[in-house]
Amino acid sequence: MSQGARRMVNDNQTRSNGNKMKNKKTSKLGVVFKILALVFVIITIVFYISILKLDLLPNSYITIFTIAEVVFTMLIVIGLAKTHKTYKLNIFCLIIVLLLSGVYIYVANYANATTKFLDSMFQEISETEDYYVVVRKDSEYDEIEDIEGENVYAFQLEDDVRGKINSKVNVNFETGDSLTGLGEDLLNEDIDVILISSSQYSMLSEEVENFKDDTKIIYTASHKIEETVEVGSKNSKYTINNGKFNVYISGIDTSGSISNVSRSDANIIATVNTNTNEVLLTSIPRDYYVTLHSKGAKDKLTHSGIYGINETVATVEDLLDIDINYYVRVNFTTVIELVDTLGGVNVYSDYDFNAQGYHFNKGYNYLNGKQALAFSRERHSFASGDNQRVKNQQAVIEAIINKVLNSTTLLTKYTDILESLEGSFQTNIEQSDISSIVKSQLNDMSSWTIKNNALTGTGSYGPTYSMGSTKLYIMLPNDSSVADAKEQIDEVLGE
């Protein structure tokens, strides 16, 4: 074979080997693109399912969303997986896939966090309260067995708690006519053992000097609150389905599980009319002197929370002669975690004052969670007492809303915000009703008019059902204020 022929054969072999390597490389790239296309389809499906699980989009939105997703995903997958003469289209589709995958994963994470939060919010929760066996700190009693045969003094004792104590030790139960009197008698060594609820313990810690510091708890028994009052009627004309309704918002002054009953520190009626897009927020001072619905006795509104959320709702219905079908009960100290998660909030104060070791200036104050809680709970520093506390609570709520909506906070800390709120809600509103409201809003995107009102009264002192004959600070309702509040609520409802 001539030299030229050998060179031609070698060139052909070189080209053949080059083509084989190129085809092999093309084949590998084709497999990679197909795998990436499959991964993108999986991510898209997960994203789509997470959006559907929220159940917050109207049917028309879902239809458009589904068609757009199917068509767009098919085009991208075909463009990515199909082998082209050049890789420009494949590379372009790959870039789109990477960008969209990041967005889909990000949004799916938000959607799943929302679903998890809503699931926890709509769980049925049984209300409970702990009862404490309390003795003096220097007492020789350290365990429940140590009080065998002793007299145990109580105020408004529940039968199941009595039974739990008797299952541990044999004791004699005595009843006092004043909760404050029991606390004072214990510290004065007139009696040695008392049995009180966690709410009563908190009240005694406020009313009896050094009570918390000079006592110790040697046993705890749990009591389930039996609801004796039913709230909400399916036959009422004021329901979410009818577009006109009242929601009672109660903020309780305790930490831990939302199932623990406690005093209702914040009390707000949200009157909603979805037909006119109006919301009226009516605040009621916590120390308002009202008649407890199921007890028929006078007490502070805040104390109604001790007997369960239904008791609070029914008591307010009686006060204002209105129907309240729905309630939302929140753990008021969740303010601490929420505000800290937001990185603090800017709250306006009408006065210079001190509260719980913090000083607040007149004007704007940048507050952390504990400071915001102290700010919203103080009343002793103001001549108008509870009336100003209501205004301060509204100022904190407004500051939180502004921080969430008027910055990048919601975008960057959304899941953290939900985690800080998780487990701190109790409501009788059904999830389907919430979905209905959201879908309706998305359909018409109407703007809302939000108004605020607050009941007023005069500070005084009087006995209360929850603490007996001891006179406590109360707020006597201003009758014209109550009448005006009812009138404004009826006006929003179209009455």
C-alpha positions in Angstrom: 0.0 0.0 0.0 1.3 3.4 -1.0 2.1 6.0 1.6 -0.8 8.2 0.4 -3.3 5.3 0.8 -2.0 4.5 4.3 -2.4 8.2 5.2 -6.0 8.2 3.9 -6.8 5.0 5.9 -5.3 6.6 9.1 -7.3 9.8 8.5 -10.5 7.8 8.1 -9.8 5.8 11.3 -9.1 9.1 13.2 -12.3 10.6 11.9 -14.2 7.5 12.8 -12.8 7.4 16.3 -13.6 11.2 16.6 -17.1 10.6 15.5 -17.5 7.7 18.0 -16.2 9.9 20.8 -18.5 12.7 19.8 -21.5 10.4 19.5 -20.6 8.9 22.9 -20.4 12.4 24.4 -23.6 13.4 22.8 -25.3 10.3 24.1 -24.1 11.0 27.7 -25.3 14.6 27.4 -28.6 13.4 26.1 -29.0 11.1 29.2 -28.1 13.9 31.5 -30.6 16.3 30.0 -33.3 13.6 30.2 -32.5 13.0 33.9 -32.7 16.7 34.5 -36.0 16.9 32.7 -37.4 14.1 34.9 -36.2 15.8 38.1 -37.9 19.0 36.9 -41.1 17.2 36.4 -41.0 15.8 39.9 -40.3 19.2 41.4 -43.1 20.7 39.4 -45.5 18.0 40.7 -44.5 18.6 44.3 -44.9 22.3 43.8 -48.4 21.8 42.2 -49.6 19.5 45.0 -48.4 21.9 47.7 -50.4 24.7 46.1 -53.5 22.6 45.8 -53.2 21.5 49.5 -53.5 25.1 50.6 -57.0 25.2 49.2 -56.8 29.0 49.0 -57.1 29.6 45.3 -60.5 30.1 43.5 -61.5 27.4 41.0 -60.9 29.8 38.1 -57.3 30.4 39.3 -56.7 26.7 39.7 -57.9 26.0 36.2 -55.7 28.7 34.6 -52.8 27.6 36.9 -53.1 23.9 35.9 -53.3 24.6 32.2 -50.3 27.0 32.3 -48.2 24.5 34.3 -49.0 21.6 32.1 -48.3 23.4 28.8 -45.2 25.2 30.1 -43.7 22.1 31.7 -44.2 20.1 28.5 -42.5 22.7 26.4 -39.5 23.0 28.8 -39.2 19.2 29.1 -39.3 18.7 25.3 -36.8 21.5 24.8 -34.4 20.1 27.4 -34.7 16.4 26.8 -34.8 16.4 22.9 -31.4 16.3 21.2 -30.8 19.3 19.0 -28.1 19.9 16.4 -26.6 22.5 18.7 -27.0 22.6 22.5 -28.1 26.2 22.6 -31.8 25.4 23.1 -30.9 22.7 25.6 -28.7 25.1 27.5 -31.4 27.7 27.5 -34.0 25.3 28.7 -31.5 24.1 31.4 -31.1 27.6 32.7 -34.9 28.0 32.8 -35.2 24.7 34.7 -32.6 25.6 37.3 -34.3 29.0 37.9 -37.8 27.6 38.1 -36.8 24.7 40.3 -35.3 27.1 42.8 -38.5 29.2 42.8 -40.8 26.1 43.0 -38.8 24.7 45.9 -38.9 28.1 47.7 -42.7 28.5 47.2 -43.4 24.9 48.0 -41.6 25.4 51.3 -43.7 28.4 52.1 -46.9 26.6 51.1 -46.1 23.5 53.2 -45.2 25.7 56.2 -48.6 27.4 55.8 -50.4 24.1 55.6 -48.7 22.9 58.7 -49.6 26.1 60.5 -53.2 25.9 59.4 -53.4 22.2 60.5 -52.2 23.1 64.0 -54.5 26.1 64.2 -57.7 24.2 63.4 -57.0 21.2 65.7 -59.6 20.6 68.3 -58.1 21.5 71.7 -59.5 20.6 75.1 -59.1 23.4 77.6 -57.4 22.4 80.8 -56.1 24.1 84.0 -53.5 23.0 86.5 -54.3 23.0 90.3 -51.4 23.5 92.7 -51.0 22.3 96.3 -49.1 25.3 97.8 -47.3 25.6 101.1 -44.9 28.2 102.6 -41.4 28.1 101.3 -40.0 27.3 104.7 -42.6 24.5 105.3 -41.5 21.0 106.2 -43.9 19.7 103.5 -42.0 18.9 100.3 -44.2 16.2 98.7 -47.9 15.5 98.5 -47.5 12.6 100.9 -46.3 14.9 103.6 -49.7 16.5 104.1 -51.4 13.3 105.1 -54.3 14.1 107.5 -53.9 17.9 107.2 -56.5 20.5 106.5 -56.4 21.8 102.9 -58.0 25.1 102.2 -59.5 25.9 98.8 -61.6 28.4 96.9 -64.0 27.2 94.2 -62.6 23.6 94.2 -63.5 21.3 91.3 -64.7 17.8 92.2 -62.3 16.0 89.9 -59.3 17.8 91.5 -60.6 16.9 95.0 -60.7 13.3 93.8 -57.2 13.3 92.5 -55.8 14.7 95.7 -57.8 12.1 97.8 -56.3 9.4 95.6 -52.9 10.4 96.8 -53.5 11.3 100.5 -56.3 11.6 103.0 -56.9 15.2 103.8 -59.7 17.4 105.1 -60.9 20.1 102.6 -62.0 23.4 103.9 -63.5 26.3 101.8 -62.7 29.9 102.2 -64.8 32.9 101.2 -62.0 34.9 99.8 -59.1 33.8 97.6 -57.0 36.7 98.8 -57.8 35.7 102.4 -56.4 32.2 101.8 -53.2 33.6 100.4 -52.7 36.0 103.3 -53.6 33.3 105.9 -51.0 31.0 104.4 -48.3 33.6 104.7 -49.4 34.6 108.2 -49.1 30.9 109.3 -52.8 30.8 110.2 -53.1 27.8 107.8 -50.5 25.5 106.3 -51.8 24.2 103.0 -53.9 25.7 100.2 -55.2 24.2 96.9 -55.5 26.8 94.1 -55.7 26.8 90.3 -52.9 28.2 88.2 -55.0 31.2 87.4 -55.7 31.8 91.1 -52.0 31.4 91.8 -51.3 34.2 89.3 -53.9 36.4 90.8 -52.6 35.9 94.3 -49.1 36.7 93.1 -50.4 40.1 92.0 -52.7 40.8 95.0 -50.7 39.4 97.9 -47.2 40.8 98.5 -44.4 38.3 98.3 -46.8 35.4 97.7 -44.9 33.9 94.9 -41.5 34.3 96.6 -42.6 33.0 100.0 -44.4 29.9 98.8 -43.7 26.6 97.0 -45.8 24.2 94.9 -45.5 20.5 96.1 -48.1 18.9 93.8 -49.9 19.6 90.5 -53.2 18.1 89.3 -54.7 18.8 85.9 -58.4 19.7 85.5 -60.3 19.5 82.2 -62.6 22.5 81.6 -66.2 21.2 80.9 -67.9 23.6 78.6 -71.3 24.4 80.0 -72.0 27.1 77.4 -72.4 26.5 73.6 -71.1 29.1 71.2 -72.2 29.5 67.6 -75.4 28.6 65.9 -75.5 27.2 62.3 -79.0 28.7 62.1 -77.7 32.3 62.9 -77.9 34.8 60.1 -74.5 36.0 61.2 -72.2 33.4 59.7 -69.2 33.4 57.3 -71.5 31.8 54.6 -73.8 34.8 54.9 -70.9 37.2 54.7 -71.7 39.0 58.0 -70.3 37.8 61.3 -68.6 38.6 64.6 -65.3 37.0 65.7 -64.2 37.3 69.3 -60.5 37.5 69.7 -59.1 36.6 73.2 -55.5 37.0 74.2 -54.7 35.1 77.3 -52.0 36.1 79.8 -50.1 32.8 79.9 -47.2 31.0 78.2 -47.0 27.3 77.2 -49.7 25.3 75.6 -52.8 27.2 74.3 -54.9 24.5 76.0 -54.2 26.1 79.4 -57.0 28.4 80.4 -56.1 31.8 81.9 -57.3 35.3 82.2 -58.2 37.0 79.0 -55.8 40.0 78.8 -56.9 41.3 75.4 -60.5 41.3 74.3 -61.5 42.3 70.8 -64.6 41.8 68.7 -63.9 41.8 65.0 -67.2 42.6 63.1 -66.8 41.6 59.4 -69.1 42.3 56.5 -67.7 40.7 53.3 -70.5 42.2 51.2 -69.4 45.8 52.0 -65.8 45.0 52.8 -65.9 46.5 56.2 -64.2 45.5 59.5 -64.8 47.0 62.9 -62.5 46.2 65.7 -64.1 46.8 69.1 -61.8 46.5 72.1 -63.1 45.9 75.6 -61.0 46.7 78.7 -59.9 43.5 80.6 -61.2 44.9 84.0 -64.7 45.6 82.6 -67.2 44.7 85.4 -69.6 42.3 83.8 -72.0 39.5 84.7 -70.5 36.1 84.0 -73.0 34.2 81.7 -73.1 30.8 83.5 -72.4 32.1 87.0 -74.9 35.0 87.2 -72.4 36.9 89.3 -70.3 40.1 88.8 -66.7 39.8 87.9 -63.9 41.3 85.7 -64.2 40.3 82.0 -60.6 39.0 82.2 -61.6 36.5 84.8 -64.1 34.9 82.5 -61.3 33.3 80.6 -60.6 31.1 83.6 -63.9 29.3 82.9 -63.1 28.7 79.2 -63.4 30.7 76.0 -67.1 29.9 75.6 -67.8 31.6 78.9 -66.0 34.7 77.7 -67.9 34.8 74.4 -71.3 34.3 76.0 -70.6 37.0 78.6 -69.7 39.5 75.9 -72.8 38.5 74.0 -74.9 39.3 77.1 -73.0 42.6 77.6 -73.6 44.0 74.0 -76.7 42.0 73.1 -75.1 40.6 69.9 -74.4 37.2 68.3 -70.9 35.9 68.3 -70.6 32.7 66.3 -66.8 32.5 66.1 -63.8 33.0 68.3 -60.0 33.0 68.1 -58.0 32.4 71.2 -54.3 33.2 71.2 -51.6 32.9 73.7 -50.8 36.5 74.5 -47.2 35.9 75.5 -46.7 34.7 71.9 -46.1 38.4 71.4 -42.6 37.8 72.8 -41.6 35.2 70.2 -43.3 36.9 67.3 -41.8 40.4 68.0 -38.3 38.8 68.5 -38.7 36.9 65.3 -39.5 40.1 63.5 -36.3 41.6 65.0 -38.3 44.1 67.1 -41.0 46.6 66.3 -41.4 50.4 66.4 -44.3 51.3 68.8 -45.7 54.7 69.5 -46.3 55.7 73.1 -48.7 58.5 74.2 -46.8 58.9 77.5 -43.4 58.5 79.3 -43.8 55.6 81.7 -42.1 52.7 83.4 -43.3 49.1 83.4 -41.7 45.8 84.6 -38.3 47.3 84.7 -38.5 49.0 81.3 -38.8 52.7 80.5 -40.9 53.9 77.5 -40.5 57.4 76.0 -43.4 59.5 74.6 -43.2 58.9 70.9 -41.7 56.0 69.0 -39.9 53.2 70.9 -38.1 50.3 69.2 -39.1 47.3 71.4 -38.1 43.6 71.6 -40.6 40.9 72.5 -40.5 41.3 76.3 -40.6 45.1 76.1 -43.6 44.9 73.7 -45.4 42.6 76.1 -44.7 44.9 79.1 -45.8 47.9 77.1 -49.1 46.3 76.2 -50.0 45.1 79.7 -49.3 48.2 81.8 -52.2 50.2 83.3 -51.1 51.5 86.7 -49.0 54.2 85.1 -52.0 55.9 83.5 -54.8 58.0 84.9 -57.2 56.3 82.5 -55.9 52.9 83.5 -57.4 50.1 81.4 -58.6 52.6 78.7 -55.0 53.4 77.9 -53.9 49.8 78.1 -56.4 49.0 75.3 -54.8 51.8 73.2 -51.3 50.5 73.9 -52.3 47.0 72.8 -53.7 48.4 69.6 -50.4 50.3 69.1 -48.4 47.0 69.4 -50.7 45.2 67.0 -50.4 48.1 64.5 -46.6 48.0 64.8 -46.5 44.3 64.2 -48.7 44.7 61.1 -46.5 47.5 59.8 -43.3 45.5 60.3 -44.7 42.5 58.5 -46.3 44.3 55.5 -44.1 47.4 54.9 -40.8 45.7 54.5 -39.1 42.5 53.3 -39.8 40.8 56.6 -42.7 38.7 55.3 -40.6 37.4 52.4 -37.4 36.7 54.4 -38.9 35.5 57.7 -42.2 33.9 56.6 -41.6 30.4 57.9 -40.0 31.7 61.1 -43.1 33.8 61.7 -45.4 30.8 61.3 -43.2 28.7 63.6 -43.3 31.4 66.3 -47.1 31.3 66.1 -47.6 27.5 65.7 -49.5 26.0 68.6 -50.7 29.3 70.0 -54.1 29.4 68.3 -57.5 28.0 69.2 -60.5 28.6 67.1 -63.9 27.2 66.2 -63.8 28.6 62.7 -63.6 25.7 60.2 -60.7 25.7 57.7 -63.2 25.5 54.8 -64.6 28.9 56.0 -61.2 30.5 56.0 -60.6 29.1 52.5 -63.9 30.6 51.4 -63.0 34.0 52.6 -59.6 34.0 51.0 -60.9 32.7 47.7 -63.6 35.4 47.7 -61.0 38.1 48.3 -58.8 36.8 45.5 -61.7 36.8 43.1 -62.6 40.5 43.5 -59.4 41.9 45.2 -61.6 44.6 46.8 -60.0 47.0 49.3 -61.3 47.0 52.9 -62.3 49.7 55.3 -61.0 49.0 58.9 -62.4 51.0 61.8 -61.5 50.9 65.5 -63.6 51.4 68.6 -63.1 50.9 72.3 -65.5 50.6 75.2 -64.8 53.0 78.1 -65.6 53.0 81.8 -64.7 54.4 85.2 -62.1 52.9 87.5 -63.4 51.6 90.9 -63.1 48.8 93.4 -65.5 45.9 94.1 -65.8 42.2 94.9 -65.5 39.6 92.2 -66.9 36.1 91.7 -63.4 34.7 91.1 -61.7 36.1 94.2 -64.6 36.4 96.6 -65.2 39.3 99.0 -61.9 41.0 98.6 -62.3 44.2 96.6 -60.3 44.5 93.5 -59.7 47.1 90.9 -62.6 47.1 88.3 -63.9 49.2 85.5 -67.5 50.2 85.7 -68.9 50.2 82.1 -70.0 53.5 80.6 -73.5 52.8 79.5 -73.4 55.2 76.5 -70.1 53.6 75.4 -71.8 50.1 75.5 -74.8 51.4 73.6 -72.6 53.1 71.0 -70.5 50.0 70.5 -73.6 47.9 69.8 -74.9 50.5 67.4 -71.6 50.5 65.5 -71.5 46.7 65.3 -75.1 46.6 64.0 -74.3 49.3 61.5 -71.5 47.2 60.0 -73.7 44.1 60.0 -76.3 46.1 58.1 -78.9 46.2 60.9 
